Amino acid sequence: MSAGDDIQLRFVLDDRVQCRTGAGNGEDAWSGGTVVKLWYREAGWPKTRTAPYQIKLDDGRLIFAPMDDDRVIRALTGLLAEGKIPVTILTGFLGAGKTTLL
């Protein structure tokens, strides 16, 4: 796949995506990230070879998607698509009485 092939990519820069990052416990492992480069190339690759996307994963790793396919890269949906994780904050004083939190 090459940038000169006039292929329309599904994602643009800064899109939130999920990438297949390997297998774990018998299931596919997917990681959230952000598209940081289109038509990525590594220095040692032949001039005709490119990857559609370079992605910065939420854990800081940089990876590339070798093809623009849902088996490799897919749109991130829900709150995680906005880079947000739901959080509940609880406050109180130790020894202020019996409290049960379920």
C-alpha positions as a Markdown table, in Angstrom:
| # | Residue | x | y | z |
|---|---|---|---|---|
| 1 | Met | 0.0 | 0.0 | 0.0 |
| 2 | Ser | 1.4 | 3.4 | -1.0 |
| 3 | Ala | 0.4 | 7.0 | -0.5 |
| 4 | Gly | 0.5 | 7.4 | -4.3 |
| 5 | Asp | -2.2 | 4.8 | -4.8 |
| 6 | Asp | -5.0 | 7.4 | -4.3 |
| 7 | Ile | -6.5 | 5.3 | -1.6 |
| 8 | Gln | -9.0 | 7.0 | 0.7 |
| 9 | Leu | -8.2 | 6.3 | 4.4 |
| 10 | Arg | -10.9 | 5.8 | 6.9 |
| 11 | Phe | -9.2 | 7.8 | 9.7 |
| 12 | Val | -7.5 | 11.2 | 9.9 |
| 13 | Leu | -4.9 | 12.7 | 12.2 |
| 14 | Asp | -6.0 | 12.8 | 15.9 |
| 15 | Asp | -8.8 | 10.3 | 15.4 |
| 16 | Arg | -9.2 | 8.0 | 18.4 |
| 17 | Val | -8.9 | 4.3 | 17.4 |
| 18 | Gln | -8.4 | 0.8 | 18.7 |
| 19 | Cys | -5.5 | -1.3 | 17.4 |
| 20 | Arg | -5.0 | -5.0 | 17.5 |
| 21 | Thr | -1.8 | -5.3 | 19.6 |
| 22 | Gly | -1.6 | -9.1 | 20.0 |
| 23 | Ala | -3.2 | -12.0 | 21.7 |
| 24 | Gly | -3.7 | -12.5 | 25.4 |
| 25 | Asn | -5.4 | -15.3 | 27.3 |
| 26 | Gly | -6.7 | -16.8 | 24.1 |
| 27 | Glu | -8.4 | -13.6 | 23.0 |
| 28 | Asp | -7.4 | -10.8 | 20.7 |
| 29 | Ala | -5.9 | -7.8 | 22.6 |
| 30 | Trp | -6.9 | -4.3 | 21.5 |
| 31 | Ser | -5.4 | -1.0 | 22.7 |
| 32 | Gly | -6.7 | 2.5 | 22.4 |
| 33 | Gly | -4.7 | 5.2 | 20.8 |
| 34 | Thr | -4.6 | 8.2 | 18.5 |
| 35 | Val | -3.6 | 8.5 | 14.9 |
| 36 | Val | -0.4 | 10.6 | 14.7 |
| 37 | Lys | 0.7 | 10.1 | 11.1 |
| 38 | Leu | -0.7 | 9.1 | 7.8 |
| 39 | Trp | 1.2 | 7.0 | 5.3 |
| 40 | Tyr | 4.0 | 6.1 | 7.8 |
| 41 | Arg | 7.3 | 4.7 | 6.5 |
| 42 | Glu | 10.3 | 3.2 | 8.4 |
| 43 | Ala | 13.8 | 4.0 | 7.2 |
| 44 | Gly | 14.7 | 0.5 | 6.1 |
| 45 | Trp | 11.5 | -0.2 | 4.1 |
| 46 | Pro | 11.5 | -0.2 | 0.3 |
| 47 | Lys | 10.4 | 3.1 | -1.2 |
| 48 | Thr | 7.1 | 1.7 | -2.3 |
| 49 | Arg | 6.1 | 0.4 | 1.1 |
| 50 | Thr | 4.1 | 2.4 | 3.5 |
| 51 | Ala | 1.7 | 1.8 | 6.4 |
| 52 | Pro | -1.6 | 3.7 | 6.3 |
| 53 | Tyr | -1.3 | 4.9 | 10.0 |
| 54 | Gln | 1.1 | 5.4 | 12.8 |
| 55 | Ile | -0.7 | 5.3 | 16.1 |
| 56 | Lys | 0.4 | 6.5 | 19.6 |
| 57 | Leu | -1.2 | 4.1 | 22.0 |
| 58 | Asp | -2.6 | 5.4 | 25.3 |
| 59 | Asp | 0.3 | 3.7 | 27.1 |
| 60 | Gly | 2.8 | 5.8 | 25.1 |
| 61 | Arg | 4.0 | 3.2 | 22.6 |
| 62 | Leu | 4.2 | 4.1 | 18.9 |
| 63 | Ile | 3.0 | 1.4 | 16.5 |
| 64 | Phe | 1.8 | 1.3 | 12.9 |
| 65 | Ala | -1.2 | -0.3 | 11.3 |
| 66 | Pro | 0.0 | -2.4 | 8.3 |
| 67 | Met | -3.4 | -2.1 | 6.6 |
| 68 | Asp | -6.6 | -0.1 | 6.8 |
| 69 | Asp | -8.9 | -2.9 | 7.9 |
| 70 | Asp | -11.2 | -3.6 | 10.9 |
| 71 | Arg | -9.1 | -6.7 | 11.7 |
| 72 | Val | -6.2 | -4.4 | 12.5 |
| 73 | Ile | -7.5 | -0.9 | 13.3 |
| 74 | Arg | -11.1 | 0.2 | 14.2 |
| 75 | Ala | -12.9 | 3.3 | 15.4 |
| 76 | Leu | -13.0 | 3.7 | 19.2 |
| 77 | Thr | -16.5 | 4.3 | 20.5 |
| 78 | Gly | -18.1 | 5.6 | 23.7 |
| 79 | Leu | -16.4 | 7.6 | 26.4 |
| 80 | Leu | -13.0 | 6.2 | 25.5 |
| 81 | Ala | -13.3 | 7.7 | 22.0 |
| 82 | Glu | -13.1 | 11.1 | 23.7 |
| 83 | Gly | -10.1 | 10.0 | 25.8 |
| 84 | Lys | -12.2 | 10.0 | 29.0 |
| 85 | Ile | -12.6 | 7.3 | 31.6 |
| 86 | Pro | -15.5 | 7.5 | 34.1 |
| 87 | Val | -14.4 | 8.0 | 37.7 |
| 88 | Thr | -16.2 | 8.1 | 41.0 |
| 89 | Ile | -14.7 | 10.1 | 43.8 |
| 90 | Leu | -15.7 | 9.3 | 47.4 |
| 91 | Thr | -14.7 | 11.5 | 50.3 |
| 92 | Gly | -15.2 | 11.2 | 54.1 |
| 93 | Phe | -13.5 | 11.0 | 57.4 |
| 94 | Leu | -12.0 | 7.9 | 59.0 |
| 95 | Gly | -13.7 | 7.1 | 62.3 |
| 96 | Ala | -16.7 | 9.3 | 61.5 |
| 97 | Gly | -19.1 | 6.4 | 62.0 |
| 98 | Lys | -20.0 | 3.1 | 60.4 |
| 99 | Thr | -20.2 | 3.3 | 56.7 |
| 100 | Thr | -20.8 | 0.6 | 54.2 |
| 101 | Leu | -19.9 | 1.2 | 50.5 |
| 102 | Leu | -21.2 | -1.3 | 47.9 |
